Amino acid sequence: MNNYTNDNTARRYIAQVNLLGTTQIHLRNPYIIGWWSAAFPGFGHLLLSKYIHAFVLFVWEIFINLQANINLAIIYTFQGDFAMVKDVVDTRWLLAYMPFYLFGIWDCYHTTIDMNKISTLAEREGHRFNSFSIGTIEINYLDKRSPVMAVIWSLFIPGLGQLYSHRVIAAFFIMSWTAIFLYFSHVLEAIPLLFLGDVQQATSVLCSKWLLFLPSQYGFSAFDAYVTTVENNKLFEREQRNFLKDNYQHPDFQLQKGSKVK
């Protein structure tokens, strides 16, 4: 019970702190995870720290979306121009899009249910986890961070909130794709034109196919950074509580339930 290293001596661990980040299992709402996968395939798996699944689904979503012109069809749908929707959608790619899109939602939902069960079992087993990791390239440790600051940094550039909460893999992936989305959507060209009051020119330089990726990217980054920071803070408090109990609490101490302490 006093093992502080994740060396597979226990059946389940609630968390692991390593050089690339802090990974933990905690209770999640499967509907919320499934919703994020519906918003953008791969996001639900990123929330679950299942990075390989997330990367495959994310890249596949972008590739199929661009080939089928799904984002353009969404824009024309919002405008009520259904004739243009029929013209721009490539049904050859659209039919290939649906199976993997539905799989991402289904897999996220069921994986979350399974991981919630594992989280409950790991809580009951109560095996300890490490709180500090140091190597030649990085240092990672549990401490208290501000969830609000994580959201603020994410709203500046998606991925910075993940860096703040030390999710290096997720941060690198999100920031890389954010740079790609910003470049091909020409958003950074349109912003100065908007400030100059040239709305028509700002609109004309935008690329709608790439632009529609950005709202999901910003929203997910802020949500993920907030949740991760909150859960890491809980993990820090749990580790501190275990440390104080092991080193300072009297072995004969008993909590008297239902009676007043004098």
VEXDREN-804637 format. One record per residue: x, y, z of N, C-alpha, C in turn; residue number from 0. Coordinates in steps of 0.02 Angstrom, whole numbers, plus 32768, in hexadecimal, padded with zeros to 4 digits. Example, Ala and Ser with C-alpha at 12.3 -4.5 7.8 and 13.67 -1.06 7.14 Angstrom:
// residues 2
((8294; 7EE4; 8186); (8267; 7F1F; 8186); (8294; 7F5B; 8186); 0)
((8282; 7F90; 8162); (82AC; 7FCB; 8165); (8285; 8002; 818A); 1)
***
This chain:
// residues 262
((8029; 7FC3; 8000); (8000; 8000; 8000); (802A; 803F; 8000); 0)
((806B; 8039; 8012); (8096; 8074; 8016); (80C5; 8079; 7FDA); 1)
((80B4; 8057; 7FA4); (80DD; 805A; 7F68); (80CE; 809A; 7F42); 2)
((8102; 80C2; 7F35); (80F9; 8103; 7F14); (8113; 8103; 7ECD); 3)
((8120; 80C9; 7EB0); (8137; 80C5; 7E6B); (8108; 8098; 7E44); 4)
((80FB; 80AA; 7E06); (80CD; 8083; 7DDD); (80F5; 804D; 7DB8); 5)
((8107; 8017; 7DDD); (8131; 7FE2; 7DC0); (810A; 7FA2; 7DB5); 6)
((80C7; 7FA9; 7DAD); (809B; 7F70; 7DA0); (8098; 7F3E; 7DD9); 7)
((80AA; 7F52; 7E15); (80A2; 7F26; 7E4F); (805A; 7F26; 7E67); 8)
((8034; 7F59; 7E54); (7FED; 7F5C; 7E65); (7FC4; 7F4D; 7E26); 9)
((7F87; 7F38; 7E31); (7F5D; 7F26; 7DF8); (7F46; 7F64; 7DD2); 10)
((7F35; 7F9A; 7DF7); (7F1E; 7FD8; 7DD8); (7F3B; 8014; 7DFC); 11)
((7F4B; 8047; 7DD7); (7F61; 8087; 7DF3); (7F31; 80BD; 7DDE); 12)
((7F28; 80EE; 7E09); (7EFB; 8125; 7DFA); (7F1E; 815A; 7DD0); 13)
((7F61; 815D; 7DD2); (7F84; 8191; 7DAD); (7FCD; 817F; 7DA4); 14)
((7FEC; 81A2; 7D76); (8035; 819D; 7D6B); (8050; 81E1; 7D58); 15)
((8086; 81F4; 7D78); (80A9; 8233; 7D68); (80EA; 8221; 7D45); 16)
((80F1; 8236; 7D07); (812F; 8229; 7CE2); (8146; 8269; 7CBF); 17)
((817C; 8264; 7C99); (8199; 829F; 7C7A); (816B; 82C1; 7C47); 18)
((8140; 829B; 7C28); (8115; 82B7; 7BF3); (80D1; 82CD; 7C0D); 19)
((80C5; 82C4; 7C4D); (8085; 82DC; 7C67); (806C; 82B2; 7CA1); 20)
((8032; 82C5; 7CBA); (8010; 82A1; 7CEF); (7FD2; 8281; 7CD1); 21)
((7FD1; 823F; 7CD4); (7F98; 8219; 7CBA); (7F73; 81FB; 7CF4); 22)
((7F31; 8204; 7CF5); (7F0A; 81E9; 7D2C); (7EC7; 81D0; 7D13); 23)
((7EAB; 81A3; 7D3A); (7E68; 8189; 7D2D); (7E39; 81A6; 7D62); 24)
((7E03; 81C4; 7D4C); (7DD2; 81DF; 7D7A); (7D8D; 81D8; 7D5B); 25)
((7D5A; 81E2; 7D83); (7D16; 81DB; 7D6A); (7D05; 8212; 7D39); 26)
((7CE8; 81FE; 7D01); (7CD4; 822C; 7CCD); (7C8C; 821D; 7CB8); 27)
((7C6C; 8250; 7C9B); (7C2A; 8246; 7C80); (7C30; 822C; 7C38); 28)
((7C19; 81EE; 7C2B); (7C21; 81D2; 7BE7); (7BFD; 81FA; 7BB2); 29)
((7BC7; 821D; 7BC4); (7BA3; 8245; 7B93); (7BCC; 8282; 7B7E); 30)
((7BF0; 82A0; 7BAD); (7C1A; 82D9; 7B9C); (7C54; 82C3; 7B70); 31)
((7C74; 828B; 7B80); (7CAB; 8271; 7B57); (7C92; 8261; 7B11); 32)
((7C57; 8241; 7B0D); (7C3B; 8231; 7ACC); (7C29; 8270; 7AA5); 33)
((7C12; 82A4; 7AC9); (7C01; 82E3; 7AA6); (7C3F; 8303; 7A87); 34)
((7C77; 8303; 7AAA); (7CB3; 8320; 7A8F); (7CCC; 82F8; 7A53); 35)
((7CC2; 82B6; 7A54); (7CD4; 828E; 7A1A); (7CA7; 829F; 79DF); 36)
((7C67; 82AF; 79ED); (7C3A; 82C4; 79B8); (7C4C; 8309; 799D); 37)
((7C63; 8335; 79C9); (7C78; 8378; 79B4); (7CB5; 8375; 7986); 38)
((7CE2; 8347; 7995); (7D1F; 833F; 796C); (7D3D; 82FB; 797D); 39)
((7D3B; 82CA; 794F); (7D57; 8289; 795E); (7D9F; 828E; 7976); 40)
((7DAD; 826C; 79AD); (7DEF; 826E; 79CC); (7DF1; 8294; 7A0D); 41)
((7DC5; 82C5; 7A15); (7DC5; 82ED; 7A52); (7DB0; 82C3; 7A8F); 42)
((7D7F; 8298; 7A87); (7D6A; 826E; 7ABF); (7DA2; 8241; 7AD7); 43)
((7DC9; 8226; 7AA8); (7E01; 81FB; 7ABA); (7E3A; 8222; 7AD9); 44)
((7E43; 8260; 7AC3); (7E76; 828B; 7AE4); (7E64; 8297; 7B2D); 45)
((7E24; 82A1; 7B3C); (7E0F; 82AA; 7B81); (7E1D; 826C; 7BAB); 46)
((7E1B; 8232; 7B8C); (7E28; 81F3; 7BAF); (7E72; 81E1; 7BAF); 47)
((7E9C; 820C; 7B92); (7EE4; 8200; 7B8C); (7EF4; 81C3; 7B61); 48)
((7EC7; 81B2; 7B34); (7ED4; 817C; 7B03); (7EED; 819E; 7AC3); 49)
((7F2E; 81AE; 7AC4); (7F4A; 81D9; 7A91); (7F4C; 81BA; 7A4B); 50)
((7F5D; 817B; 7A46); (7F62; 815C; 7A04); (7F1E; 815B; 79E2); 51)
((7EEA; 8146; 7A07); (7EA6; 8148; 79EB); (7E95; 8190; 79D5); 52)
((7EA5; 81C0; 7A01); (7E94; 8206; 79F3); (7EB7; 821F; 79B4); 53)
((7EF7; 8211; 79AD); (7F1D; 822B; 7974); (7F02; 820D; 7933); 54)
((7EF4; 81CC; 7933); (7EDB; 81AC; 78F6); (7E98; 81C9; 78E1); 55)
((7E69; 81CF; 7911); (7E27; 81E9; 7901); (7E2A; 8233; 78ED); 56)
((7E54; 825A; 790E); (7E5A; 82A2; 7900); (7E73; 82AE; 78B9); 57)
((7EA9; 828C; 78A7); (7EC7; 8295; 7864); (7E97; 827B; 782F); 58)
((7E76; 8243; 783C); (7E47; 8228; 780C); (7E0C; 8257; 7802); 59)
((7DF4; 8276; 7838); (7DBE; 82A7; 7834); (7DD0; 82E1; 7806); 60)
((7E0C; 82FC; 780F); (7E21; 8335; 77E6); (7E26; 8321; 779C); 61)
((7E45; 82E7; 7790); (7E4E; 82D0; 774B); (7E0B; 82C5; 7728); 62)
((7DDE; 829F; 7747); (7D9E; 8291; 7728); (7D73; 82D0; 7723); 63)
((7D76; 82FA; 7756); (7D4F; 8337; 7756); (7D61; 8364; 771B); 64)
((7DA1; 836B; 770F); (7DB7; 8395; 76D8); (7DA6; 8377; 7694); 65)
((7DAC; 8334; 768F); (7D9C; 8313; 764F); (7D52; 8316; 7640); 66)
((7D28; 830F; 7674); (7CDF; 830F; 766A); (7CC1; 8354; 766B); 67)
((7CE9; 8387; 767D); (7CD0; 83CD; 7682); (7C98; 83D3; 76B6); 68)
((7CA0; 83B1; 76ED); (7C6C; 83B1; 7721); (7C65; 83F5; 7741); 69)
((7C9D; 8417; 774F); (7C99; 8459; 776D); (7C76; 848C; 7740); 70)
((7C84; 8487; 76FF); (7C61; 84B4; 76D1); (7C16; 84A6; 76D1); 71)
((7C05; 8465; 76D3); (7BBE; 8453; 76D5); (7B9C; 846D; 7714); 72)
((7BC0; 846C; 774C); (7BA4; 8486; 778B); (7B96; 84D1; 7785); 73)
((7BC4; 84F5; 7767); (7BBB; 853E; 775F); (7B7F; 854D; 7733); 74)
((7B79; 8529; 76FB); (7B40; 8534; 76CF); (7AFE; 851F; 76F0); 75)
((7B01; 84ED; 771B); (7AC5; 84D8; 773F); (7AAE; 850F; 776E); 76)
((7ADD; 852E; 7792); (7ACB; 8565; 77BE); (7AAD; 85A0; 7797); 77)
((7AC4; 85A8; 7759); (7AAA; 85DE; 772F); (7A68; 85CC; 770D); 78)
((7A54; 858D; 7713); (7A15; 8577; 76F4); (7A1B; 8569; 76AA); 79)
((7A59; 8566; 7690); (7A64; 855A; 7649); (7A70; 850F; 763E); 80)
((7A39; 84E9; 763D); (7A3F; 84A0; 7639); (7A53; 8488; 75F3); 81)
((7A47; 84B1; 75C1); (7A5D; 849F; 757E); (7AA9; 849D; 757A); 82)
((7ACA; 84CE; 759B); (7B13; 84CF; 759D); (7B2E; 8495; 75C6); 83)
((7B09; 8481; 75FA); (7B1E; 8448; 7622); (7B24; 840A; 75F6); 84)
((7AF3; 83FF; 75CB); (7AF5; 83C5; 759E); (7B2E; 83CA; 756D); 85)
((7B3E; 8407; 7558); (7B73; 8410; 7526); (7BB9; 8404; 7543); 86)
((7BC4; 841A; 7581); (7C09; 8417; 759C); (7C19; 83D5; 75BD); 87)
((7BE8; 83B1; 75D6); (7BF6; 8372; 75FA); (7C0A; 833B; 75C9); 88)
((7C41; 831B; 75D9); (7C58; 82E1; 75B2); (7C40; 82A2; 75D7); 89)
((7C0D; 8282; 75BC); (7BEE; 8249; 75DF); (7C1C; 820D; 75E3); 90)
((7C4D; 8208; 75B7); (7C7D; 81D0; 75BB); (7CA3; 81D1; 75FD); 91)
((7CB7; 820E; 7611); (7CDB; 8215; 7650); (7CAB; 8219; 768C); 92)
((7C70; 8235; 7680); (7C40; 823D; 76B7); (7C2B; 81F9; 76D3); 93)
((7C21; 81C9; 76A9); (7C0D; 8186; 76C0); (7C46; 8164; 76E6); 94)
((7C84; 8176; 76D7); (7CBD; 815B; 76FC); (7CC5; 817E; 7740); 95)
((7CA7; 81B9; 7745); (7CAE; 81E1; 7783); (7C83; 81C6; 77BC); 96)
((7C46; 81B0; 77AC); (7C16; 819F; 77E0); (7C2B; 8164; 780D); 97)
((7C46; 812D; 77F2); (7C57; 80F5; 781F); (7C8A; 8107; 7855); 98)
((7CC0; 8128; 7842); (7CF3; 8139; 7874); (7CDA; 816F; 78A3); 99)
((7CAF; 819C; 788B); (7C92; 81CF; 78B6); (7C68; 81B0; 78ED); 100)
((7C3D; 8180; 78DA); (7C13; 815E; 790A); (7C3C; 8132; 7939); 101)
((7C71; 8113; 791D); (7C9C; 80E9; 7947); (7CBD; 8112; 797E); 102)
((7CD4; 814F; 796E); (7CF4; 8179; 799F); (7CC7; 8188; 79DA); 103)
((7C87; 8198; 79CB); (7C56; 81A6; 7A01); (7C49; 8168; 7A2A); 104)
((7C3C; 8131; 7A07); (7C2D; 80F1; 7A2A); (7C67; 80DA; 7A55); 105)
((7CA4; 80DD; 7A3A); (7CDE; 80C5; 7A5F); (7CEC; 80F0; 7A9C); 106)
((7CE5; 8132; 7A94); (7CF0; 8160; 7ACD); (7CBE; 8151; 7B05); 107)
((7C80; 8148; 7AF3); (7C4C; 813D; 7B25); (7C5A; 80FD; 7B4D); 108)
((7C67; 80C6; 7B2A); (7C71; 8087; 7B4C); (7CB4; 8084; 7B71); 109)
((7CE7; 80A5; 7B55); (7D28; 80A7; 7B77); (7D22; 80CE; 7BB8); 110)
((7CFC; 8105; 7BB7); (7CF3; 812C; 7BF4); (7CD0; 8103; 7C2B); 111)
((7C9E; 80DD; 7C18); (7C7C; 80B2; 7C49); (7CAC; 8080; 7C66); 112)
((7CD5; 8060; 7C3C); (7D07; 8030; 7C54); (7D3A; 8051; 7C83); 113)
((7D52; 808C; 7C6F); (7D84; 80AE; 7C98); (7D67; 80C7; 7CDA); 114)
((7D28; 80D7; 7CDB); (7D07; 80EA; 7D1A); (7D07; 80AE; 7D4A); 115)
((7CFB; 8072; 7D2F); (7CFD; 8036; 7D59); (7D43; 802A; 7D74); 116)
((7D75; 8033; 7D48); (7DBB; 802B; 7D5D); (7DCD; 805E; 7D92); 117)
((7DB6; 809C; 7D88); (7DC3; 80D1; 7DB9); (7DA8; 80BF; 7DFE); 118)
((7D6B; 80A5; 7E00); (7D4C; 8091; 7E3F); (7D74; 8059; 7E61); 119)
((7D89; 8028; 7E39); (7DB0; 7FF1; 7E55); (7DF5; 8009; 7E6E); 120)
((7E14; 8036; 7E47); (7E56; 8050; 7E5B); (7E50; 8078; 7E9C); 121)
((7E1A; 809D; 7EA3); (7E0E; 80C3; 7EE1); (7E0A; 8093; 7F1D); 122)
((7DE7; 805C; 7F15); (7DDE; 802D; 7F4C); (7E1F; 8008; 7F5C); 123)
((7E48; 7FFA; 7F29); (7E88; 7FD8; 7F36); (7EB9; 8007; 7F59); 124)
((7EB5; 8047; 7F4A); (7EDB; 8079; 7F6F); (7F26; 8078; 7F67); 125)
((7F40; 805F; 7F30); (7F88; 805F; 7F27); (7FA1; 80A6; 7F19); 126)
((7FDC; 80B5; 7F33); (7FF7; 80F8; 7F2E); (8017; 8104; 7EEA); 127)
((801E; 8143; 7ED8); (803C; 8155; 7E98); (8073; 8188; 7EA4); 128)
((80A1; 818C; 7E74); (80D8; 81BC; 7E7A); (80BF; 8203; 7E6E); 129)
((80E1; 8233; 7E8C); (80CD; 8279; 7E85); (8104; 82A4; 7E68); 130)
((813C; 8286; 7E56); (8175; 82AD; 7E3E); (819D; 8283; 7E0C); 131)
((81B0; 82A2; 7DD4); (81D8; 827F; 7DA2); (820B; 82B1; 7D85); 132)
((824A; 829C; 7D83); (827F; 82C7; 7D69); (82AB; 829F; 7D39); 133)
((82BD; 82BF; 7D02); (82E9; 829F; 7CD2); (8315; 82D3; 7CB0); 134)
((8339; 82BE; 7C7E); (8368; 82EB; 7C5C); (8345; 831F; 7C31); 135)
((8307; 8312; 7C1E); (82E4; 8340; 7BF0); (82AB; 8365; 7C10); 136)
((8294; 8351; 7C4B); (8258; 8370; 7C66); (8251; 835F; 7CB0); 137)
((8229; 8387; 7CD3); (8215; 837B; 7D18); (81CA; 8381; 7D1C); 138)
((81AA; 8353; 7D3F); (8162; 8356; 7D49); (8152; 8346; 7D91); 139)
((8123; 8369; 7DAE); (8110; 835F; 7DF3); (80C9; 8376; 7DFE); 140)
((80A9; 835B; 7E31); (8066; 8370; 7E42); (8068; 83AF; 7E6C); 141)
((803E; 83E0; 7E5B); (8036; 841B; 7E84); (7FF3; 843A; 7E73); 142)
((7FE0; 846F; 7E96); (7FA1; 8490; 7E8A); (7FA9; 84C5; 7E53); 143)
((7F7D; 84C2; 7E22); (7F7C; 84F3; 7DEC); (7F36; 8510; 7DE5); 144)
((7F32; 8549; 7DC3); (7EF3; 856C; 7DBC); (7ECE; 8555; 7D7D); 145)
((7E92; 8538; 7D84); (7E6B; 8524; 7D48); (7E59; 855F; 7D1C); 146)
((7E4E; 8599; 7D3B); (7E3C; 85D5; 7D14); (7E77; 85E9; 7CE7); 147)
((7EB3; 85E7; 7D01); (7EEE; 85F8; 7CD9); (7EF7; 85C6; 7CA0); 148)
((7EE7; 8587; 7CAC); (7EEB; 8555; 7C77); (7EBC; 8566; 7C3E); 149)
((7E80; 857D; 7C4F); (7E4F; 8590; 7C1B); (7E67; 85CE; 7BF6); 150)
((7E80; 8600; 7C1B); (7E96; 863E; 7BFC); (7ECE; 8631; 7BC9); 151)
((7EFF; 860A; 7BDC); (7F36; 85FB; 7BAE); (7F1D; 85D4; 7B71); 152)
((7EEC; 85A7; 7B7C); (7ED0; 8581; 7B44); (7EAC; 85AE; 7B13); 153)
((7E8D; 85E3; 7B2B); (7E69; 8611; 7AFF); (7E98; 863D; 7AD7); 154)
((7ED5; 8647; 7AF0); (7F08; 866A; 7AC9); (7F1F; 863E; 7A8F); 155)
((7F39; 8604; 7A9F); (7F4D; 85D3; 7A6D); (7F3B; 858E; 7A88); 156)
((7F11; 8568; 7A65); (7F01; 8525; 7A7C); (7F41; 84FB; 7A84); 157)
((7F46; 84DA; 7ABD); (7F81; 84B2; 7ACD); (7FAA; 84CF; 7B06); 158)
((7FA6; 8512; 7B0E); (7FCC; 8530; 7B45); (7FB0; 851B; 7B89); 159)
((7F6E; 8512; 7B8D); (7F51; 84F9; 7BCB); (7F68; 84B4; 7BDC); 160)
((7F72; 848A; 7BA8); (7F8D; 8447; 7BB4); (7FD5; 8449; 7BCB); 161)
((7FFC; 8478; 7BAF); (8041; 8481; 7BC7); (8041; 8498; 7C10); 162)
((8013; 84C4; 7C21); (800E; 84DD; 7C66); (7FFF; 84A4; 7C97); 163)
((7FD5; 8475; 7C82); (7FC5; 843C; 7CAD); (7FF3; 8401; 7CA1); 164)
((8026; 840B; 7C79); (805B; 83DA; 7C6B); (8041; 839B; 7C49); 165)
((801A; 83A5; 7C14); (8008; 836E; 7BE7); (802D; 837B; 7BA6); 166)
((806C; 8366; 7BA5); (8099; 8379; 7B6F); (8083; 835B; 7B2C); 167)
((806F; 831C; 7B2C); (805B; 82FC; 7AEC); (801E; 831F; 7ACF); 168)
((7FEB; 8328; 7AF9); (7FAE; 834A; 7AE2); (7FBD; 8391; 7ACC); 169)
((7FE8; 83B4; 7AF1); (7FF8; 83FA; 7AE1); (801A; 83FE; 7A9D); 170)
((804B; 83D3; 7A91); (806F; 83D4; 7A51); (803F; 83C6; 7A17); 171)
((8014; 8394; 7A20); (7FE5; 8382; 79EB); (7FB4; 83BA; 79DD); 172)
((7F96; 83D7; 7A11); (7F64; 840B; 7A08); (7F83; 844A; 79EB); 173)
((7FBE; 845D; 7A04); (7FDF; 849A; 79EB); (7FF4; 8492; 79A2); 174)
((800B; 8457; 7990); (8021; 844B; 794B); (7FE6; 8453; 791A); 175)
((7FAD; 8434; 792C); (7F73; 8439; 7900); (7F54; 847E; 7901); 176)
((7F59; 84A0; 793A); (7F40; 84E5; 793C); (7F67; 8511; 790B); 177)
((7FA8; 8508; 7909); (7FD1; 852F; 78DB); (7FBD; 8520; 7892); 178)
((7FAE; 84E0; 7884); (7F99; 84CD; 7840); (7F56; 84ED; 782F); 179)
((7F27; 84EA; 785E); (7EE5; 8507; 7852); (7EE9; 8552; 7848); 180)
((7F11; 8574; 7872); (7F17; 85BC; 786C); (7F37; 85D0; 7829); 181)
((7F68; 85A9; 7813); (7F8B; 85BA; 77D5); (7F5E; 85B1; 7798); 182)
((7F3D; 8578; 7793); (7F16; 856A; 7757); (7ED2; 858D; 7757); 183)
((7EB9; 85A1; 7792); (7E7A; 85C7; 7794); (7E85; 8611; 7788); 184)
((7EC4; 8629; 778C); (7ED6; 866F; 7781); (7EB7; 869E; 77B6); 185)
((7EA9; 8683; 77F0); (7E8B; 86AB; 7825); (7EB9; 86E5; 7839); 186)
((7EF9; 86D7; 783E); (7F28; 870A; 7854); (7F2F; 8742; 7820); 187)
((7F1D; 8735; 77E2); (7F1C; 8769; 77AF); (7EDC; 8792; 77B5); 188)
((7EA5; 8771; 77C7); (7E64; 8793; 77CA); (7E5E; 87C1; 7807); 189)
((7E7E; 87AF; 783E); (7E77; 87D6; 787C); (7E8F; 881F; 7873); 190)
((7ECB; 882B; 7857); (7EDF; 8872; 784D); (7EB0; 8898; 781F); 191)
((7E93; 8875; 77EC); (7E64; 8896; 77BF); (7E24; 88A9; 77E3); 192)
((7E0F; 887F; 7812); (7DD4; 8890; 7839); (7DE0; 88CE; 7864); 193)
((7E1B; 88D2; 7882); (7E2B; 890D; 78AB); (7E2E; 894C; 7880); 194)
((7E40; 8944; 7840); (7E42; 897E; 7813); (7DFE; 898F; 77F7); 195)
((7DCC; 8965; 7807); (7D88; 8972; 77F0); (7D78; 8957; 77AB); 196)
((7DA6; 8931; 778E); (7D9B; 8916; 774A); (7D7C; 88D0; 7752); 197)
((7D3B; 88CD; 7761); (7D1A; 888E; 776F); (7D16; 8862; 7731); 198)
((7D08; 8881; 76F8); (7D01; 885B; 76BA); (7D42; 8838; 76A7); 199)
((7D7A; 885C; 76AD); (7DBB; 883E; 769D); (7DCD; 8808; 76CF); 200)
((7DBD; 8814; 770F); (7DCB; 87E3; 7743); (7DA5; 87A2; 7737); 201)
((7D66; 87AA; 7720); (7D3D; 876E; 7711); (7D58; 8749; 76D5); 202)
((7D6F; 876E; 76A4); (7D85; 874F; 7665); (7DC5; 8726; 766E); 203)
((7DF0; 8738; 769E); (7E2F; 8714; 76A6); (7E26; 86D3; 76CE); 204)
((7DEE; 86CE; 76F1); (7DE4; 8693; 771B); (7DD6; 8655; 76F1); 205)
((7DEF; 861C; 7709); (7DE1; 85DC; 76E9); (7DB1; 85B5; 7716); 206)
((7D73; 85AF; 7701); (7D3F; 8593; 772C); (7D4B; 854B; 773F); 207)
((7D69; 8524; 7711); (7D74; 84DD; 771F); (7DA0; 84D3; 775C); 208)
((7DD2; 84FE; 7765); (7DFF; 84F9; 779D); (7DE7; 8521; 77D9); 209)
((7DC2; 8556; 77CC); (7DAC; 8582; 7803); (7D7F; 855E; 7834); 210)
((7D55; 8531; 781B); (7D23; 8511; 7846); (7D41; 84DE; 7876); 211)
((7D81; 84CE; 786D); (7DA2; 84A3; 789D); (7DB3; 84C7; 78DE); 212)
((7DBB; 8509; 78DA); (7DD6; 852F; 7913); (7DA7; 8534; 794F); 213)
((7D65; 853F; 7946); (7D3A; 8543; 7982); (7D3E; 8505; 79AE); 214)
((7D3D; 84CA; 798F); (7D42; 848C; 79B6); (7D86; 8488; 79D8); 215)
((7DBA; 849D; 79B5); (7DFE; 849A; 79D1); (7E04; 84C6; 7A0E); 216)
((7DEB; 8503; 7A0B); (7DEF; 8531; 7A44); (7DC3; 8519; 7A7E); 217)
((7D86; 8504; 7A6E); (7D59; 84EE; 7AA3); (7D73; 84B1; 7AC7); 218)
((7D8B; 847F; 7AA1); (7DA5; 8443; 7AC1); (7DE3; 8451; 7AEB); 219)
((7E10; 8479; 7AD0); (7E4E; 8488; 7AF5); (7E3F; 84A7; 7B38); 220)
((7E10; 84D7; 7B3A); (7DFF; 84F8; 7B79); (7DDE; 84C7; 7BA9); 221)
((7DB0; 849E; 7B90); (7D8D; 846E; 7BBA); (7DBE; 843A; 7BD7); 222)
((7DE7; 841F; 7BAC); (7E17; 83EB; 7BC2); (7E49; 8407; 7BF4); 223)
((7E62; 8444; 7BE8); (7E92; 8462; 7C16); (7E72; 846E; 7C5B); 224)
((7E33; 8485; 7C5B); (7E11; 8491; 7C9B); (7E07; 8451; 7CC2); 225)
((7DEB; 841E; 7CA1); (7DDD; 83DF; 7CC3); (7E1E; 83BE; 7CDB); 226)
((7E51; 83BE; 7CB1); (7E91; 83A0; 7CC4); (7EAF; 83C2; 7D01); 227)
((7EAD; 8404; 7D02); (7EC9; 842A; 7D3A); (7EA3; 841B; 7D7B); 228)
((7E60; 8419; 7D76); (7E37; 840A; 7DB1); (7E48; 83C4; 7DCC); 229)
((7E4B; 8393; 7DA0); (7E58; 834E; 7DB6); (7E9F; 8346; 7DD0); 230)
((7ECF; 8369; 7DB2); (7F14; 8366; 7DCB); (7F19; 8386; 7E11); 231)
((7EF2; 83BA; 7E1D); (7EF0; 83D7; 7E60); (7ED5; 83A6; 7E93); 232)
((7EA1; 8382; 7E80); (7E85; 834E; 7EAC); (7EB9; 8317; 7EB9); 233)
((7EDF; 8306; 7E85); (7F13; 82D4; 7E8D); (7F4A; 82EB; 7EBD); 234)
((7F5C; 832B; 7EB7); (7F8E; 8348; 7EE5); (7F75; 8345; 7F2D); 235)
((7F36; 8357; 7F38); (7F1B; 8355; 7F7C); (7F19; 830D; 7F97); 236)
((7F08; 82DD; 7F6C); (7F06; 8297; 7F81); (7F4C; 827F; 7F96); 237)
((7F7E; 8292; 7F6D); (7FC2; 827D; 7F7D); (7FDB; 829D; 7FBE); 238)
((7FCB; 82DD; 7FC9); (7FDE; 82FE; 8006); (7FBC; 82DE; 8043); 239)
((7F7D; 82CD; 803A); (7F58; 82AD; 8071); (7F76; 8269; 8083); 240)
((7F88; 8243; 8050); (7FA7; 8202; 805D); (7FEB; 8209; 807F); 241)
((8011; 823C; 8069); (8054; 8247; 8087); (804E; 825A; 80D0); 242)
((8021; 8288; 80DF); (8019; 829E; 8125); (7FFF; 8265; 8150); 243)
((7FD3; 823D; 8135); (7FB9; 8204; 815A); (7FEF; 81D1; 8169); 244)
((801A; 81C2; 8138); (804E; 8190; 8142); (8085; 81A8; 8171); 245)
((8094; 81E9; 8170); (80CF; 8201; 8194); (80BF; 8226; 81D6); 246)
((8082; 823E; 81DE); (8074; 8268; 8218); (8037; 8250; 8241); 247)
((800C; 822A; 8223); (7FD2; 8214; 824A); (7FE4; 81DB; 8278); 248)
((7FCE; 81DD; 82B6); (7FDC; 81A8; 82E7); (7FBC; 8167; 82CF); 249)
((7FE1; 8130; 82D3); (7FC7; 80F0; 82BA); (7F87; 80D9; 82DD); 250)
((7F7C; 80F1; 831B); (7F40; 80DD; 8340); (7F06; 810D; 8337); 251)
((7F0F; 813F; 830B); (7EDA; 8170; 8302); (7E9E; 8150; 82E0); 252)
((7E63; 815F; 82FB); (7E25; 8147; 82DE); (7DF3; 8180; 82DA); 253)
((7DD3; 8185; 82A1); (7DA1; 81B9; 8298); (7D5F; 81A1; 82B6); 254)
((7D47; 81C5; 82E8); (7D0A; 81B2; 830A); (7CCE; 81D0; 82E5); 255)
((7CAB; 81A6; 82C2); (7C71; 81BD; 829C); (7C33; 81C1; 82CA); 256)
((7C0E; 81F6; 82C3); (7BD0; 81FE; 82E7); (7BD9; 8216; 832E); 257)
((7C16; 822B; 8342); (7C21; 8244; 8385); (7C49; 8284; 8382); 258)
((7C3E; 82B1; 83B2); (7C61; 82F0; 83B4); (7CA7; 82E7; 83CF); 259)
((7CD6; 830B; 83B1); (7D1C; 8309; 83C6); (7D27; 8340; 83F9); 260)
((7D3F; 832E; 8435); (7D4A; 8360; 8469); (7D91; 837A; 8467); 261)
***
